[in-house]
Amino acid sequence: MLRLARFLLIPLCLFGGALLTASLLSRPASTPAVLAGFAERPLVIAHRGGRGLWPENTLFAFQRASALGVDLLEMDVHRSRDGHLVVIHDRRVNRTTNGQGRVSDLDLAQLQALDAGYHWSPDGGQSFPYRGQGLRIPTLEEVLKATGPIAKVIEIKVPDAGLERQLCQVLQAQGQMQRVIVGSFYESSLQQFRELCPQVATSAGPGSVKLLVALDWLGLSRLLSPSYQALQIPERHGDMAVASTGLIAHARERGLHVQLWTVNEQADMRRLLDRGAQALITDYPDRALQLLGRHTALARQDD
């Protein structure tokens, strides 16, 4: 019996020592420059430029959202066949334009000949007010130049090693490295981007989110030393609650800026803000601004 006790005690002591060491060595994330100027107020992030209000991922949407008074613009990046970074969400152009085919199979000239406002409708397909209005798929450089200093969230949509390096180069050339958070659903892309562009803030990838959820469930979230600065998560993933009050609180203790997606109803916005969310990623930034009591110029813009 004594021998069994000693046998069990040794690994327990080793495990306890490892936890203590990890706890002593863990470091929270530091606030990146892109978020440093916002203080503690809740932020409004226009998802794809506010896709519920205007055709998504277009210069028009980003400019209108900026004028509306949002804090950050969220956008998605692919690469054209001839090597340009273009701002579009889907791998194919079919859903948002009058064209067909994969973004990666089309040259920039072909992509920009398409009507990026073709399918957008405010009334379920009864009308299409932006057809033929000159809206097109922009390059990332065009968006960065047109929107200037406003902060941005850029999502890498395809796991392409060349895209990560090119994105870093474009951000550097445009002087935007301190104005951007880069995210992706591909851990390999995020890791490579961090190595290439360590000055740019990033968000947690799916593997990092799962690790944080697991550590939080085990009561070990204090052991986390994040390699990222933002935590962009949904309230739920399938049947599993992700953005619990406890997880949000523990993430914030580890220095992470907690941003919830995609939140479109004001009742949900209020509930998540009360739970501790620091930013709302939304298709309807006007609703979020209104909820927060912040002035918007939307009515005047539409006159």
Legacy VTK file of the C-alpha trace (Angstrom):
# vtk DataFile Version 3.0
C-alpha trace
ASCII
DATASET POLYDATA
POINTS 303 float
0.000 0.000 0.000
2.848 2.352 0.893
4.565 1.488 -2.365
1.364 2.351 -4.294
1.057 5.653 -2.474
4.622 6.550 -3.381
3.982 5.482 -6.975
1.000 7.851 -7.202
2.645 10.676 -5.253
5.564 11.107 -7.633
3.527 11.942 -10.772
1.184 14.115 -8.724
4.146 16.090 -7.399
5.582 16.397 -10.900
2.228 17.549 -12.257
1.826 20.056 -9.441
5.332 21.352 -10.039
4.659 21.726 -13.749
1.472 23.686 -13.031
3.307 25.955 -10.595
6.092 26.573 -13.099
3.613 27.297 -15.898
1.713 29.673 -13.615
4.892 31.553 -12.682
6.035 31.794 -16.310
2.683 32.704 -17.863
2.284 36.229 -19.162
-0.898 37.999 -20.267
-1.126 39.630 -23.670
-0.290 43.313 -23.884
-2.686 45.842 -25.412
-1.739 46.369 -29.081
-1.443 49.826 -30.602
-4.546 49.277 -32.744
-6.702 49.074 -29.592
-4.768 51.381 -27.273
-6.664 54.537 -28.167
-10.155 53.230 -27.377
-9.898 53.182 -23.580
-12.546 50.936 -22.006
-15.635 51.773 -24.066
-17.368 49.001 -26.030
-16.363 48.944 -29.674
-18.476 48.517 -32.799
-16.940 46.496 -35.627
-18.673 46.650 -39.013
-18.746 43.052 -40.288
-17.718 43.115 -43.965
-18.341 46.855 -43.785
-21.889 46.397 -42.486
-23.312 43.808 -44.862
-26.860 44.281 -43.560
-26.793 47.925 -44.662
-24.784 47.927 -47.895
-23.143 45.486 -50.328
-20.458 43.725 -48.329
-16.707 44.180 -48.692
-17.023 47.114 -51.092
-15.327 50.494 -50.879
-18.813 51.991 -50.648
-19.630 49.907 -47.564
-16.347 50.687 -45.832
-16.647 54.405 -46.502
-20.260 54.528 -45.318
-19.461 52.545 -42.185
-16.539 54.866 -41.460
-18.791 57.909 -41.851
-21.371 56.214 -39.638
-18.861 56.257 -36.796
-17.844 52.617 -36.301
-14.611 51.838 -34.479
-13.254 49.100 -36.751
-13.943 47.766 -40.226
-13.907 43.982 -40.725
-12.972 42.558 -44.128
-11.839 39.344 -45.853
-8.870 38.765 -48.128
-8.278 36.367 -51.019
-5.720 36.453 -53.818
-6.487 36.770 -57.505
-4.943 34.550 -60.167
-2.435 37.291 -61.057
-1.384 37.791 -57.444
-3.408 40.751 -56.131
-4.937 40.756 -52.655
-8.654 41.346 -53.124
-11.354 41.986 -50.532
-14.139 39.429 -50.818
-15.545 36.835 -48.420
-16.319 33.766 -50.528
-13.945 31.595 -52.521
-16.320 32.104 -55.456
-17.778 35.333 -56.825
-21.261 33.882 -57.472
-23.089 34.993 -54.309
-22.205 38.683 -54.323
-21.598 39.534 -57.999
-23.061 38.942 -61.440
-20.157 36.645 -62.281
-19.213 33.030 -61.674
-16.055 31.184 -60.752
-13.351 31.002 -58.118
-11.558 34.151 -57.067
-8.230 32.363 -57.440
-9.046 31.506 -61.081
-9.739 35.098 -62.137
-7.342 37.980 -62.810
-7.842 41.325 -61.111
-9.242 42.904 -64.281
-11.843 40.149 -64.547
-12.787 40.468 -60.874
-13.125 44.242 -61.039
-15.304 44.049 -64.147
-17.992 42.366 -62.025
-20.868 44.157 -60.292
-20.273 43.707 -56.557
-23.652 45.210 -55.680
-25.640 42.970 -58.003
-27.283 40.622 -55.488
-27.643 42.930 -52.467
-31.272 43.536 -51.528
-32.801 45.273 -48.506
-36.166 43.565 -48.929
-35.567 39.911 -49.655
-35.119 40.258 -53.381
-37.904 42.706 -54.192
-35.412 45.376 -55.210
-31.683 45.643 -55.939
-30.775 49.301 -55.442
-27.042 48.926 -55.993
-27.084 47.094 -59.310
-25.267 49.030 -62.002
-23.951 51.609 -59.549
-20.282 50.919 -60.182
-19.573 48.877 -57.076
-16.751 46.391 -57.604
-14.424 44.051 -55.755
-11.641 46.245 -54.344
-8.020 45.400 -53.755
-6.795 45.529 -50.176
-4.518 48.425 -51.093
-7.510 50.397 -52.394
-9.396 49.806 -49.139
-6.437 50.791 -46.978
-5.892 53.992 -48.959
-9.587 54.914 -49.039
-10.262 54.349 -45.327
-7.044 55.803 -43.943
-6.398 55.594 -40.205
-9.574 53.813 -39.090
-8.740 50.509 -37.395
-9.383 47.287 -39.286
-9.851 43.554 -38.804
-8.536 41.551 -41.769
-9.324 37.861 -42.123
-7.109 35.579 -44.190
-9.637 33.391 -45.999
-7.390 30.785 -47.626
-4.341 28.939 -46.259
-1.832 30.294 -48.741
1.766 30.826 -47.616
2.332 33.535 -50.220
-0.749 35.426 -49.056
0.593 35.822 -45.496
3.866 37.342 -46.666
2.136 39.564 -49.198
-0.335 40.806 -46.586
2.527 41.787 -44.303
4.234 43.638 -47.144
1.068 45.522 -48.099
0.405 46.586 -44.502
3.971 47.788 -44.169
3.893 49.681 -47.469
0.624 51.385 -46.524
1.777 52.275 -42.994
-1.054 50.234 -41.464
0.841 47.771 -39.270
-0.323 49.460 -36.063
-3.911 49.885 -37.297
-4.843 46.264 -37.964
-5.860 42.996 -36.303
-5.325 39.944 -38.507
-7.356 36.781 -38.017
-7.980 33.469 -39.752
-9.682 30.119 -39.289
-6.369 28.542 -40.323
-3.854 28.169 -37.490
-0.983 27.602 -39.939
-1.701 30.913 -41.671
-1.828 32.786 -38.376
1.395 31.222 -37.146
3.214 32.078 -40.334
1.839 35.610 -40.351
2.973 36.161 -36.748
6.474 35.028 -37.639
6.598 37.293 -40.683
4.840 40.284 -39.150
5.282 40.239 -35.345
4.431 43.949 -35.063
0.835 43.341 -36.195
-1.848 42.284 -33.699
-3.650 39.001 -34.331
-6.707 37.196 -33.028
-6.953 33.632 -31.741
-7.323 30.852 -34.272
-9.760 27.969 -33.732
-7.168 25.780 -32.008
-6.283 28.574 -29.600
-9.959 29.147 -28.836
-10.436 25.436 -28.065
-7.400 25.485 -25.764
-8.718 28.505 -23.888
-12.165 26.904 -23.498
-10.538 23.721 -22.183
-8.295 25.592 -19.732
-11.238 27.638 -18.540
-13.294 24.488 -17.975
-10.417 22.995 -15.958
-9.951 26.186 -13.976
-6.466 26.669 -15.442
-6.953 29.731 -17.658
-4.326 31.621 -15.627
-1.698 29.361 -17.236
-2.366 30.830 -20.686
0.338 32.984 -22.278
-1.405 34.144 -25.468
0.518 34.671 -28.696
-2.445 36.783 -29.862
-4.158 39.900 -28.559
-7.834 39.561 -29.554
-10.355 36.809 -28.900
-13.034 36.791 -31.614
-15.683 34.201 -30.767
-19.387 33.475 -31.277
-21.760 33.245 -28.344
-22.355 29.592 -29.180
-20.860 26.950 -31.434
-23.561 24.427 -32.217
-24.928 23.211 -28.891
-21.921 24.430 -26.921
-21.881 27.791 -25.151
-18.585 29.516 -25.891
-18.843 33.096 -24.665
-19.758 32.424 -21.047
-19.394 35.116 -18.412
-16.560 33.164 -16.825
-14.624 32.615 -20.043
-14.932 36.271 -21.033
-13.734 37.384 -17.603
-10.782 34.981 -17.648
-9.848 35.961 -21.202
-9.816 39.600 -20.188
-7.628 38.743 -17.201
-5.135 37.266 -19.675
-5.048 40.597 -21.502
-7.251 39.560 -24.415
-9.716 41.915 -26.078
-12.967 39.940 -26.348
-14.938 40.543 -29.553
-18.225 38.704 -30.204
-19.518 37.753 -33.671
-21.884 38.055 -35.474
-24.347 39.955 -33.263
-27.238 41.632 -35.082
-30.103 42.041 -32.618
-30.002 44.732 -29.949
-31.243 42.402 -27.210
-28.323 40.064 -27.934
-25.918 42.982 -28.063
-27.013 44.191 -24.634
-26.826 40.717 -23.109
-23.308 40.113 -24.392
-22.065 43.533 -23.335
-23.463 42.887 -19.860
-21.576 39.583 -19.929
-18.317 41.451 -20.486
-17.849 41.551 -24.262
-15.624 44.460 -25.279
-16.643 44.651 -28.931
-19.547 43.657 -31.165
-18.897 42.413 -34.683
-22.164 43.123 -36.471
-23.842 43.340 -39.878
-25.866 46.269 -38.502
-23.423 48.704 -36.899
-26.145 51.371 -36.777
-28.061 49.251 -34.254
-24.997 48.797 -32.061
-24.157 52.499 -32.128
-27.757 53.368 -31.276
-27.751 50.901 -28.374
-24.580 52.486 -27.015
-26.083 55.957 -27.264
-23.584 57.086 -29.866
-24.570 59.520 -32.606
-24.790 58.207 -36.145
-25.068 60.169 -39.372
-26.927 57.423 -41.196
-30.205 59.310 -41.690
-28.416 62.389 -42.968
-26.274 60.311 -45.362
-29.372 58.759 -46.906
-31.197 62.069 -47.473
LINES 1 304
303 0 1 2 3 4 5 6 7 8 9 10 11 12 13 14 15 16 17 18 19 20 21 22 23 24 25 26 27 28 29 30 31 32 33 34 35 36 37 38 39 40 41 42 43 44 45 46 47 48 49 50 51 52 53 54 55 56 57 58 59 60 61 62 63 64 65 66 67 68 69 70 71 72 73 74 75 76 77 78 79 80 81 82 83 84 85 86 87 88 89 90 91 92 93 94 95 96 97 98 99 100 101 102 103 104 105 106 107 108 109 110 111 112 113 114 115 116 117 118 119 120 121 122 123 124 125 126 127 128 129 130 131 132 133 134 135 136 137 138 139 140 141 142 143 144 145 146 147 148 149 150 151 152 153 154 155 156 157 158 159 160 161 162 163 164 165 166 167 168 169 170 171 172 173 174 175 176 177 178 179 180 181 182 183 184 185 186 187 188 189 190 191 192 193 194 195 196 197 198 199 200 201 202 203 204 205 206 207 208 209 210 211 212 213 214 215 216 217 218 219 220 221 222 223 224 225 226 227 228 229 230 231 232 233 234 235 236 237 238 239 240 241 242 243 244 245 246 247 248 249 250 251 252 253 254 255 256 257 258 259 260 261 262 263 264 265 266 267 268 269 270 271 272 273 274 275 276 277 278 279 280 281 282 283 284 285 286 287 288 289 290 291 292 293 294 295 296 297 298 299 300 301 302
